[in-house]
Amino acid sequence: MISALQRLVSYPPGAFAVLILAALLEVLGDSFFQTGFYRASGMGRILAIAAGVAGLAAYGCVVNVPRWDFGKLLGVYVVLFFVIAQLVARVRFGQSPTAPIYAGGGLILAGGLVMAFWKG
């Protein structure tokens, strides 16, 4: 698994795919905790929290197993995290973005582009 991830992140499309997977795992892990704490009880609560632990542990492995310069990719990751978080909020919790979220998201996108493409 380690060598496969390492090979994958050595190419820009592969690194992008791994960042998408990492953002998805982190957002889903967080959303399972949200469900466990506020939307479930009994065994459902335990299962949701366990799913959150598993999702966040998988995220940690996906992000930290490859030897890459994560700091350079942070801008792209933050943008992906924001977009996936909004999608999960809509699908899992029925929450639509508000004007401030769109405005802040635009700033996140702009910052991510600056960090990803500014050569200096």
C-alpha positions, 0 to 999 in steps of 0.5 A, a space after each residue: 500500500 505504501 509503495 502504491 500510494 507513493 507511486 500515485 502521488 508522484 504524478 500530479 493527477 495521482 496526487 490530486 486523486 489522493 488529496 480528494 480521497 483524503 478530504 473525503 475521508 476527513 469530512 466523512 469522519 467529521 460528519 460521523 462524529 456530528 451524527 454520533 453526538 447530535 443525531 443518534 443514540 444508543 448503538 447508532 451513536 456508538 456505530 457513528 462514532 466508530 465510523 468517525 474514528 475509522 474515517 479519520 484514521 484512514 485520512 491520517 494514513 492517506 495523508 501521511 503514508 506518502 512522502 510528499 511535500 504536503 505544505 506545497 499541496 495544502 492550498 489545493 487540499 483546503 479547497 477540496 476540503 471546503 468543497 467536499 464539506 459543503 457537498 456532505 453538509 448538503 447531502 447528509 444534513 440537508 444544509 445549504 450554503 449561505 451567502 457568507 459561506 459562498 463569499 468565504 468559499 470564494 476567498 478559500 478558492 482564491 487562496 488555494 490558487 495563490 498557494 498552488 500556482 504562485 512561483 516564488 
